[in-house]
Amino acid sequence: MSEGSMPLQELPCMNLQHPVRNKRKSCLSEGLGSESTPTELVLQRSPRPKHPRLVSRGKENDFVLARRSRRRRQSTSGVLWDHLPDELLLRVYFCLPLQDLLRVSAVCKRWHRLALDESLWHSVDLEGLTHTGLALQHVLKTGVHRLRCPRAFVTKLELPEPRTLQLVELDLSSSIIPTSALQSIIRGCRQLQYLSLEALQLSDSIISCLAKNCNLLQLNLSGCSGFSAAALSDMLTSCCSLEQVNVSWCIFSRDHVRSVVNHLSPSVTALNLSGYRESLALDDVKVLVERCPNIQTLDLSDSTLLTADSFPVLKQLKNLHHLSLSRCYHIHLAALSDLRNMLPSLGFLDVFGFVQDSQLASLKKDMPRISINSRPFSSVARPTPASRLSPSHLDQTMWSRSCRLRVRF
């Protein structure tokens, strides 16, 4: 070693087990550089990221920068559909039309369960469907109370047995439906109050099932056939709360007509018994008037056996307001004027067919307070009465009320 040179200084021993924190402090205090700069020092001298997150993976100096996923950031700022309670979703579904309600039922299991909730299917209108069988089967399982399905085409209907339905109002008028399928529907009904089976093929079994609906108020069997007079008598006896009955133009024998007039409920206020040319006689009218003294609307049209001798019998109906005697050809025109004094409560009189237009003006003059031939279509027990101003195929109400869910095209 030369004389001007400095002596070599002993280097400190590098202790590998010395804490990194102390080493970092010594380096920072002395300002010495290092080839393996700690990550924290780099972070202190580099710009901070917008949303950094340090994740440790087991080693003290091993850190990874990470960002939150975009989906997670967005989920914290809004409300997810899955977080909504059932009550709120049901309220949203209540505002949906029928087609959209069926679409949301296919989203997931929860939406399917809520979309088929009984509260949403209280009243349904299926008019207009080409093949109604599957839709009708689906709707009946939802616990529907009011079902409008006129002019339906049903080829097959499968309902689990035994099945109790919640139907209160049902309209299957002019539908094409097998008697077996119709029987499976009526068999499950116990709460019917309004029923229209107009122009359908029935059976004694269907009439017997219908008899179990003791609270029936309005019954329309116009144009029906296929059941016996005995089954009809049992049904009318059981349904003792009937107020309106339409059994016009059915395939009836003389025994059928007698079953109606002898077993009809005394509470009936409207009756359509038209279309029985050779089956309805004066004696039947006498029995009917004695049994049902509160009748207000009576249609005896197309009863060719009736004459003016029936007027004194009809006089017993103190509340008779609407009388139809259309095409009763054995009633003379001159005798019609007597009804003015016999029936003081009479407001409407239908005499289509045997009163000519030239004679109508004179008759109206003799009976100024009575409206004559102003109601060509009977509305007794019909769910959708037809009129000149509002044809039945345009009116979508059922017993004066519309259904909430309706097929739209």
C-alpha positions as CSV (number, residue, x, y, z in Angstrom):
1,M,0.0,0.0,0.0
2,S,1.4,3.4,-1.0
3,E,1.8,6.3,1.3
4,G,-0.8,8.6,-0.3
5,S,-3.6,6.2,-0.7
6,M,-6.4,5.8,1.8
7,P,-6.6,2.5,3.7
8,L,-9.2,0.1,2.6
9,Q,-12.3,0.2,4.8
10,E,-14.0,-3.0,5.9
11,L,-17.4,-3.4,4.1
12,P,-20.3,-4.2,6.4
13,C,-21.5,-7.8,6.4
14,M,-24.6,-8.3,4.3
15,N,-27.1,-10.0,6.6
16,L,-29.7,-11.7,4.4
17,Q,-32.1,-12.2,7.4
18,H,-32.0,-8.5,8.2
19,P,-35.5,-6.9,7.8
20,V,-36.2,-5.3,4.5
21,R,-37.8,-2.4,6.3
22,N,-34.5,-1.4,8.1
23,K,-32.5,-1.8,4.8
24,R,-35.0,0.5,3.1
25,K,-34.6,3.1,5.8
26,S,-30.8,3.0,5.6
27,C,-30.8,3.4,1.9
28,L,-33.3,6.3,2.0
29,S,-31.3,8.0,4.8
30,E,-28.0,7.7,3.0
31,G,-29.4,8.5,-0.4
32,L,-27.7,5.6,-1.9
33,G,-28.9,4.0,-5.1
34,S,-29.6,0.4,-5.4
35,E,-30.1,-1.9,-8.3
36,S,-33.1,-3.7,-6.6
37,T,-35.2,-0.6,-5.7
38,P,-38.2,-1.5,-3.4
39,T,-41.6,-1.4,-5.0
40,E,-42.9,1.2,-2.5
41,L,-40.1,3.6,-3.6
42,V,-41.1,3.2,-7.2
43,L,-44.7,3.9,-6.3
44,Q,-43.8,7.0,-4.4
45,R,-42.0,8.5,-7.4
46,S,-44.5,7.4,-10.0
47,P,-47.9,9.0,-10.7
48,R,-50.7,7.3,-8.7
49,P,-53.2,5.4,-10.8
50,K,-56.9,6.4,-10.6
51,H,-58.1,3.3,-8.7
52,P,-55.0,1.2,-7.6
53,R,-55.4,-1.8,-5.5
54,L,-52.5,-3.7,-4.0
55,V,-52.9,-7.5,-3.8
56,S,-50.4,-9.6,-1.8
57,R,-49.5,-13.0,-3.1
58,G,-47.6,-14.4,-0.1
59,K,-44.2,-12.5,-0.4
60,E,-43.6,-9.2,1.2
61,N,-42.3,-7.4,-1.9
62,D,-44.5,-9.1,-4.4
63,F,-47.4,-6.7,-5.2
64,V,-49.7,-6.6,-8.2
65,L,-51.7,-3.5,-9.4
66,A,-55.3,-4.3,-10.2
67,R,-58.5,-2.4,-11.2
68,R,-62.1,-3.1,-10.3
69,S,-64.1,-4.7,-13.0
70,R,-66.5,-2.5,-14.8
71,R,-69.5,-4.7,-14.1
72,R,-68.9,-4.4,-10.4
73,R,-68.6,-0.7,-10.4
74,Q,-71.9,-0.3,-12.3
75,S,-73.8,-2.7,-10.1
76,T,-73.2,-0.5,-7.1
77,S,-74.7,2.5,-8.7
78,G,-78.1,1.0,-9.9
79,V,-80.8,-1.4,-8.8
80,L,-80.8,-4.9,-10.2
81,W,-84.1,-6.6,-11.2
82,D,-83.1,-9.6,-9.0
83,H,-83.1,-7.3,-6.0
84,L,-86.7,-6.2,-6.5
85,P,-89.3,-7.8,-4.2
86,D,-92.0,-10.0,-5.6
87,E,-94.7,-7.5,-4.8
88,L,-93.0,-4.8,-6.9
89,L,-92.4,-7.2,-9.8
90,L,-96.1,-8.3,-9.7
91,R,-97.1,-4.7,-9.9
92,V,-95.0,-4.3,-13.0
93,Y,-96.4,-7.4,-14.6
94,F,-99.9,-6.2,-13.9
95,C,-99.4,-3.5,-16.5
96,L,-98.2,-5.9,-19.3
97,P,-100.5,-7.2,-22.0
98,L,-101.1,-10.9,-22.5
99,Q,-98.4,-11.5,-25.1
100,D,-95.7,-9.7,-23.1
101,L,-96.6,-11.5,-19.9
102,L,-96.1,-14.8,-21.6
103,R,-92.7,-13.6,-22.9
104,V,-91.4,-12.6,-19.4
105,S,-92.5,-16.0,-18.1
106,A,-89.8,-17.6,-20.2
107,V,-86.9,-15.5,-18.8
108,C,-86.1,-17.4,-15.6
109,K,-87.7,-19.6,-13.0
110,R,-88.5,-16.8,-10.7
111,W,-90.1,-14.7,-13.4
112,H,-92.0,-17.8,-14.6
113,R,-93.4,-18.3,-11.1
114,L,-94.5,-14.6,-10.8
115,A,-95.9,-14.3,-14.3
116,L,-98.3,-17.2,-13.5
117,D,-99.4,-15.7,-10.2
118,E,-103.2,-16.0,-9.8
119,S,-103.6,-12.3,-9.2
120,L,-102.5,-11.5,-12.8
121,W,-104.9,-13.9,-14.4
122,H,-108.2,-12.9,-12.8
123,S,-109.9,-12.1,-16.2
124,V,-108.8,-13.3,-19.6
125,D,-110.2,-12.9,-23.2
126,L,-109.0,-15.5,-25.7
127,E,-111.3,-14.5,-28.6
128,G,-109.5,-14.5,-31.9
129,L,-107.1,-17.4,-31.4
130,T,-107.1,-20.0,-34.2
131,H,-106.4,-23.0,-32.0
132,T,-107.4,-22.3,-28.5
133,G,-106.9,-25.7,-26.8
134,L,-103.4,-25.2,-25.4
135,A,-104.0,-21.6,-24.4
136,L,-107.3,-22.6,-22.7
137,Q,-105.6,-25.4,-20.9
138,H,-102.9,-23.0,-19.7
139,V,-105.3,-20.3,-18.6
140,L,-107.5,-22.7,-16.6
141,K,-104.5,-23.8,-14.5
142,T,-103.8,-20.2,-13.4
143,G,-107.0,-19.9,-11.3
144,V,-108.8,-17.6,-13.7
145,H,-112.1,-16.2,-12.5
146,R,-113.6,-14.6,-15.6
147,L,-112.9,-16.3,-19.0
148,R,-114.2,-15.1,-22.3
149,C,-113.6,-17.6,-25.1
150,P,-116.5,-17.3,-27.7
151,R,-116.2,-19.0,-31.1
152,A,-113.2,-21.0,-30.0
153,F,-111.8,-24.1,-31.7
154,V,-110.7,-26.7,-29.2
155,T,-109.6,-30.1,-30.4
156,K,-108.1,-31.5,-27.2
157,L,-108.0,-30.4,-23.6
158,E,-106.2,-32.2,-20.8
159,L,-106.9,-31.2,-17.2
160,P,-105.5,-33.2,-14.2
161,E,-108.2,-35.0,-12.3
162,P,-109.6,-34.0,-9.9
163,R,-109.2,-30.3,-10.7
164,T,-111.1,-27.6,-8.9
165,L,-111.4,-24.4,-11.0
166,Q,-112.0,-20.9,-9.8
167,L,-114.3,-19.9,-12.7
168,V,-117.2,-17.5,-11.8
169,E,-118.0,-16.2,-15.3
170,L,-117.5,-18.4,-18.4
171,D,-118.4,-17.7,-22.1
172,L,-117.9,-20.5,-24.6
173,S,-120.7,-19.4,-27.0
174,S,-120.6,-20.8,-30.5
175,S,-117.4,-22.7,-29.9
176,I,-116.3,-26.0,-31.4
177,I,-115.3,-28.2,-28.5
178,P,-115.7,-31.9,-27.8
179,T,-118.3,-32.9,-25.1
180,S,-115.5,-34.7,-23.2
181,A,-113.4,-31.5,-23.0
182,L,-116.4,-29.4,-22.1
183,Q,-117.3,-31.9,-19.4
184,S,-113.8,-31.8,-17.9
185,I,-114.2,-28.0,-17.5
186,I,-117.7,-28.0,-16.1
187,R,-116.9,-30.9,-13.7
188,G,-114.3,-28.7,-12.0
189,C,-116.6,-25.7,-11.5
190,R,-118.4,-25.1,-8.3
191,Q,-118.6,-21.3,-8.2
192,L,-120.2,-20.4,-11.5
193,Q,-122.5,-17.5,-11.5
194,Y,-122.6,-16.5,-15.2
195,L,-122.4,-19.2,-17.9
196,S,-123.0,-19.1,-21.6
197,L,-122.8,-22.4,-23.6
198,E,-124.9,-21.1,-26.6
199,A,-125.1,-23.4,-29.6
200,L,-123.0,-26.2,-28.0
201,Q,-123.5,-30.0,-28.1
202,L,-124.1,-31.0,-24.4
203,S,-124.8,-34.2,-22.6
204,D,-126.6,-35.4,-19.5
205,S,-123.3,-35.6,-17.7
206,I,-122.5,-32.0,-18.5
207,I,-126.0,-30.9,-17.2
208,S,-125.5,-33.0,-14.1
209,C,-122.1,-31.3,-13.4
210,L,-123.7,-27.9,-14.0
211,A,-126.3,-28.7,-11.3
212,K,-123.5,-28.5,-8.7
213,N,-123.2,-24.7,-9.2
214,C,-125.9,-23.7,-6.8
215,N,-125.0,-20.0,-7.0
216,L,-125.7,-19.7,-10.8
217,L,-127.4,-16.4,-11.6
218,Q,-127.5,-16.3,-15.4
219,L,-127.6,-19.3,-17.7
220,N,-127.6,-19.2,-21.5
221,L,-128.3,-22.5,-23.2
222,S,-129.7,-21.1,-26.4
223,G,-129.5,-23.5,-29.3
224,C,-128.1,-26.3,-27.3
225,S,-128.9,-30.0,-27.7
226,G,-128.0,-33.5,-26.5
227,F,-129.5,-33.7,-23.0
228,S,-132.7,-35.2,-21.7
229,A,-135.7,-33.6,-20.1
230,A,-135.0,-35.4,-16.8
231,A,-131.4,-34.0,-16.6
232,L,-132.8,-30.5,-17.3
233,S,-135.4,-30.8,-14.5
234,D,-132.7,-31.8,-12.0
235,M,-130.4,-29.0,-13.0
236,L,-133.2,-26.3,-12.8
237,T,-134.3,-27.6,-9.4
238,S,-130.7,-27.5,-8.0
239,C,-129.9,-24.0,-9.4
240,C,-132.5,-22.3,-7.3
241,S,-130.9,-18.8,-7.5
242,L,-131.3,-18.3,-11.2
243,E,-132.4,-14.8,-12.3
244,Q,-132.0,-15.0,-16.1
245,V,-132.4,-18.1,-18.2
246,N,-132.2,-18.4,-22.0
247,V,-133.3,-21.8,-23.4
248,S,-134.5,-20.5,-26.8
249,W,-134.3,-22.6,-30.0
250,C,-132.9,-25.7,-28.3
251,I,-133.6,-29.2,-29.6
252,F,-136.5,-29.6,-27.2
253,S,-139.4,-31.9,-27.1
254,R,-142.7,-31.3,-25.3
255,D,-141.2,-32.9,-22.2
256,H,-138.3,-30.4,-22.2
257,V,-140.7,-27.4,-22.3
258,R,-142.6,-28.9,-19.4
259,S,-139.4,-29.4,-17.5
260,V,-138.6,-25.7,-17.9
261,V,-142.0,-24.3,-16.8
262,N,-142.4,-26.8,-13.9
263,H,-138.9,-26.5,-12.4
264,L,-137.8,-23.0,-13.1
265,S,-136.6,-21.0,-10.0
266,P,-139.3,-18.6,-8.7
267,S,-136.5,-15.9,-8.6
268,V,-136.3,-15.7,-12.4
269,T,-136.9,-12.2,-13.7
270,A,-135.9,-12.7,-17.4
271,L,-136.7,-15.7,-19.5
272,N,-136.3,-16.5,-23.2
273,L,-138.5,-19.4,-24.2
274,S,-138.8,-18.7,-27.9
275,G,-138.7,-21.0,-30.8
276,Y,-141.1,-23.8,-29.7
277,R,-143.7,-23.6,-32.3
278,E,-145.7,-26.7,-31.6
279,S,-144.4,-27.4,-28.1
280,L,-145.4,-24.3,-26.0
281,A,-149.1,-24.1,-25.3
282,L,-151.4,-21.9,-23.2
283,D,-151.3,-24.3,-20.3
284,D,-147.6,-24.0,-20.1
285,V,-147.8,-20.2,-19.9
286,K,-150.3,-20.5,-17.0
287,V,-147.9,-22.8,-15.1
288,L,-145.0,-20.4,-15.8
289,V,-146.8,-17.3,-14.6
290,E,-147.9,-18.9,-11.4
291,R,-144.4,-20.3,-10.7
292,C,-142.4,-17.1,-11.6
293,P,-144.6,-14.1,-10.8
294,N,-141.6,-11.6,-10.8
295,I,-140.8,-11.9,-14.5
296,Q,-139.9,-8.6,-16.0
297,T,-138.6,-9.7,-19.5
298,L,-140.4,-12.6,-21.3
299,D,-139.7,-13.8,-24.8
300,L,-142.3,-16.2,-26.3
301,S,-141.6,-15.6,-29.9
302,D,-142.3,-18.2,-32.6
303,S,-144.9,-19.9,-30.4
304,T,-147.6,-20.5,-33.0
305,L,-150.0,-22.2,-30.6
306,L,-150.4,-19.0,-28.6
307,T,-153.4,-16.7,-29.2
308,A,-154.9,-13.6,-27.6
309,D,-156.3,-15.9,-24.9
310,S,-152.8,-15.7,-23.3
311,F,-153.2,-12.0,-22.6
312,P,-155.3,-12.4,-19.5
313,V,-152.8,-14.9,-18.2
314,L,-149.9,-12.5,-18.8
315,K,-151.8,-9.8,-17.0
316,Q,-150.8,-11.5,-13.7
317,L,-147.2,-10.4,-14.3
318,K,-147.4,-7.1,-12.5
319,N,-143.8,-6.2,-13.3
320,L,-143.6,-7.2,-16.9
321,H,-141.6,-4.6,-18.8
322,H,-140.5,-6.3,-22.0
323,L,-142.7,-8.8,-23.9
324,S,-141.7,-10.4,-27.2
325,L,-144.4,-12.1,-29.3
326,S,-142.7,-12.0,-32.7
327,R,-144.0,-14.5,-35.3
328,C,-146.9,-15.6,-33.1
329,Y,-149.1,-15.6,-36.1
330,H,-152.4,-16.6,-34.3
331,I,-152.5,-13.4,-32.4
332,H,-154.6,-10.8,-34.2
333,L,-153.4,-7.3,-34.6
334,A,-156.6,-5.8,-33.1
335,A,-156.0,-7.7,-29.8
336,L,-152.6,-6.1,-29.3
337,S,-154.1,-2.8,-28.3
338,D,-155.6,-4.5,-25.3
339,L,-152.2,-5.0,-23.8
340,R,-152.0,-1.3,-23.1
341,N,-154.6,-1.6,-20.3
342,M,-153.7,-5.2,-19.2
343,L,-150.0,-4.5,-18.7
344,P,-149.6,-1.0,-17.2
345,S,-145.8,-1.6,-16.6
346,L,-145.1,-2.7,-20.2
347,G,-142.5,-0.5,-21.9
348,F,-141.2,-2.6,-24.8
349,L,-143.2,-4.9,-27.2
350,D,-141.8,-6.9,-30.0
351,V,-144.2,-8.1,-32.7
352,F,-141.9,-8.8,-35.7
353,G,-143.2,-10.9,-38.5
354,F,-147.0,-10.6,-38.2
355,V,-147.4,-6.8,-38.0
356,Q,-146.8,-5.1,-41.4
357,D,-145.0,-1.8,-41.7
358,S,-148.2,-0.1,-42.9
359,Q,-149.9,-1.3,-39.7
360,L,-147.1,-0.4,-37.4
361,A,-147.7,3.3,-37.5
362,S,-151.3,2.8,-36.4
363,L,-150.3,0.5,-33.6
364,K,-147.7,2.9,-32.3
365,K,-150.4,5.6,-32.3
366,D,-152.7,3.5,-30.2
367,M,-149.9,2.6,-27.8
368,P,-147.8,5.8,-27.5
369,R,-146.0,5.0,-24.2
370,I,-144.8,1.6,-25.4
371,S,-141.7,1.2,-27.6
372,I,-142.6,-1.3,-30.4
373,N,-140.1,-3.4,-32.4
374,S,-137.1,-1.4,-31.0
375,R,-135.2,-4.5,-29.8
376,P,-134.9,-7.1,-32.5
377,F,-132.3,-9.2,-30.5
378,S,-132.8,-10.8,-27.2
379,S,-130.3,-10.0,-24.5
380,V,-131.5,-12.4,-21.9
381,A,-128.5,-14.1,-20.1
382,R,-126.3,-13.3,-23.1
383,P,-122.8,-12.2,-22.2
384,T,-122.5,-9.9,-25.2
385,P,-125.9,-8.7,-26.4
386,A,-126.1,-7.9,-30.1
387,S,-127.7,-4.6,-31.3
388,R,-127.9,-2.6,-34.4
389,L,-125.4,0.0,-33.1
390,S,-123.0,-2.4,-31.5
391,P,-122.7,-5.8,-33.3
392,S,-121.6,-8.7,-31.0
393,H,-118.4,-9.3,-33.0
394,L,-117.3,-5.8,-32.2
395,D,-118.3,-5.7,-28.5
396,Q,-115.6,-7.3,-26.4
397,T,-117.4,-7.1,-23.0
398,M,-118.7,-10.0,-21.0
399,W,-121.8,-9.3,-18.9
400,S,-121.0,-5.6,-19.2
401,R,-117.4,-5.8,-18.1
402,S,-114.1,-6.2,-20.1
403,C,-111.4,-8.7,-19.4
404,R,-107.9,-7.3,-18.3
405,L,-105.8,-9.8,-20.3
406,R,-106.8,-9.9,-24.0
407,V,-105.3,-11.3,-27.2
408,R,-104.1,-8.5,-29.4
409,F,-103.2,-8.7,-33.1
